Amino acid sequence: MFLALPADRLPERILRCVVGLAMFGLGISMFITSELGLAPWDVFHQGFGRKTGLATGIVIEITGAVIVLLWIPLKEKMGLGTLLNAIEIGLVVFLIDDHLPHSNLLVVRFAYLAVGLLSIGIGTGLYIGAGLGSGPRDGLMLGLSKRGISVRVARTGIELAVLAVGLALGGAIGIGTVAFTFGIGPLVHVFMPRLRLKGDVTVLATAH
């Protein structure tokens, strides 16, 4: 159920994981600041929160716990990266979100979307490539990819399914939602194998 910590280059792995998760949180903050639409998972969190009256942070925690249970049939294992994911991303969003400058200029808001999407793609590649285990949501993507589904197809399919549920629950969408849904899969497909530690023997899903 739990991944053993790799014996080699552990400090570098932890640093890569922490930096990657920070970039992920920064990307989410940029999407929020752009006010052009949230990522599918955040549409779901927002919609579920509106239906239940729960705070978004609590919804994210509950969702993560439920998703980890779905790892069991996929035979995914939790690691240090899984725990860091659950803690760090939300903390980074909390610290950064209100401090990013807002703008009514569309060019600035679209720039937030583009840089935010790139930041999430690189961040995902860094923290998964660290070999310390994936976060709850990315674990689904990796579990499916080990069964012959490419990373881009698995990630995009998950995002579309979550988006549909989020919409049904009343979550808000926009052009940013479309950009994330169709852009994150190809970006992770590109960055994940390139940001893996050189010579690493830790078993990861291959971005094929």
Long-range contacts (C-beta under 8 A, 24 or more apart in sequence): 1-77, 1-78, 2-77, 2-78, 2-79, 3-77, 3-78, 3-79, 3-80, 3-132, 3-133, 5-79, 5-80, 5-132, 6-131, 6-132, 6-202, 9-197, 12-197, 13-130, 13-131, 13-132, 13-197, 14-80, 14-130, 14-132, 16-126, 16-127, 16-129, 16-130, 16-195, 16-197, 17-80, 17-81, 17-84, 17-126, 17-127, 17-130, 17-132, 18-84, 18-88, 19-123, 19-126, 20-122, 20-123, 20-124, 20-125, 20-126, 20-127, 20-128, 20-129, 20-130, 20-195, 21-84, 21-85, 21-88, 21-89, 21-92, 21-123, 21-127, 21-135, 22-88, 22-92, 22-123, 23-119, 23-120, 23-122, 23-123, 23-126, 24-89, 24-92, 24-119, 24-120, 24-123, 24-124, 24-127, 25-88, 25-89, 25-90, 25-91, 25-92, 25-93, 25-96, 25-123, 26-92, 26-96, 26-116, 26-119, 26-123, 27-115, 27-116, 27-117, 27-118, 27-119, 27-120, 27-123, 28-89, 28-93, 28-116, 28-120, 29-92, 29-93, 29-96, 29-97, 29-100, 29-116, 30-100, 30-112, 30-113, 30-115, 30-116, 30-119, 31-112, 31-113, 31-116, 31-117, 31-176, 31-180, 32-93, 32-97, 33-97, 33-100, 33-101, 33-102, 33-112, 34-109, 34-110, 34-112, 34-113, 34-116, 34-176, 35-102, 35-109, 35-174, 36-109, 36-110, 36-112, 36-113, 36-174, 36-175, 36-176, 37-172, 37-173, 37-174, 37-175, 37-176, 37-177, 37-178, 37-179, 37-180, 38-171, 38-172, 38-173, 38-174, 38-176, 38-177, 38-180, 39-120, 39-159, 39-176, 39-177, 39-180, 39-181, 39-184, 40-159, 40-160, 40-162, 40-163, 40-166, 40-177, 40-180, 40-181, 41-137, 41-159, 41-162, 41-166, 42-171, 43-162, 43-163, 43-166, 43-167, 43-171, 43-172, 43-173, 43-177, 44-162, 44-163, 44-165, 44-166, 44-169, 44-171, 45-166, 45-171, 46-166, 46-170, 46-171, 46-172, 47-165, 47-166, 47-167, 47-168, 47-169, 47-170, 47-171, 48-166, 48-169, 48-171, 50-169, 50-170, 50-171, 51-169, 51-170, 57-90, 60-90, 61-86, 63-136, 64-135, 64-136, 64-137, 65-136, 67-136, 67-137, 67-139, 67-140, 68-136, 68-139, 70-140, 71-136, 71-139, 71-140, 71-143, 74-139, 74-140, 74-143, 74-144, 74-146, 74-147, 75-143, 76-134, 76-139, 76-142, 76-143, 77-133, 78-133, 79-132, 79-133, 79-134, 80-132, 80-133, 81-127, 81-128, 81-130, 81-132, 81-133, 81-134, 81-135, 82-133, 82-134, 82-135, 82-136, 82-139, 84-127, 84-132, 85-127, 85-134, 85-135, 85-136, 85-138, 86-135, 86-136, 89-135, 113-175, 113-176, 113-179, 117-179, 117-180, 117-183, 117-184, 117-187, 118-187, 120-180, 120-184, 120-187, 121-183, 121-184, 121-187, 121-188, 121-190, 121-191, 122-187, 122-191, 122-195, 124-184, 124-187, 124-188, 124-191, 124-192, 125-188, 125-191, 125-192, 125-194, 125-195, 125-196, 126-195, 128-192, 128-204, 129-192, 129-195, 129-196, 129-197, 129-200, 129-204, 130-197, 131-196, 131-197, 131-200, 131-202, 131-204, 141-188, 141-205, 142-204, 142-205, 143-205, 145-205, 145-206, 145-207, 145-208, 146-205, 150-189, 150-207, 150-208, 151-185, 151-188, 151-189, 151-192, 151-205, 151-207, 151-208, 152-185, 152-186, 152-188, 152-189, 152-207, 153-185, 154-185, 155-184, 155-185, 155-188, 155-189, 156-181, 156-182, 156-184, 156-185, 159-184, 159-185
